């Protein structure tokens, strides 16, 4: 099942709990809208709401490959963070630190949130999503 995505696709995602399922054309249009916005930013944070830690890390690696981002390293697990734990998780990655954290979190939707950072042009900064987990697969 796919969702109808209005022509201003990225704006339509704001406030959604979970990313919509998109058909191939909708996904292509969303990527075409997103890529120039990402290009205006110097670095990113990413949040991935996924059904498991392995799927969250797989989505992160797809993003890194598709967007030519340097690979983030897993941070030391803190209390309450179990990277190998099954069940819904939230992965938070930060290009500035080069690290990502995974924590178990019930009650989340599914999707990817990307926040662009740009110190020389704050107008370029924004958060986009939730984007489908397979948008860059």
Buried (B, 14 or more C-beta within 10 A) or exposed (E): EEBEBEEEBBEBBEEEEEBBBBEEEBBEBBBEBBEEBBEEBBBBBBBBBBBBBBBBBBBBBBBBEEBEBEEBEBBEBEEEBBBEBEEBBBBBBBBEEEBBBBBBBEEBEBBBBBBBBBEEEEEBBBEBBBBBBEBBE
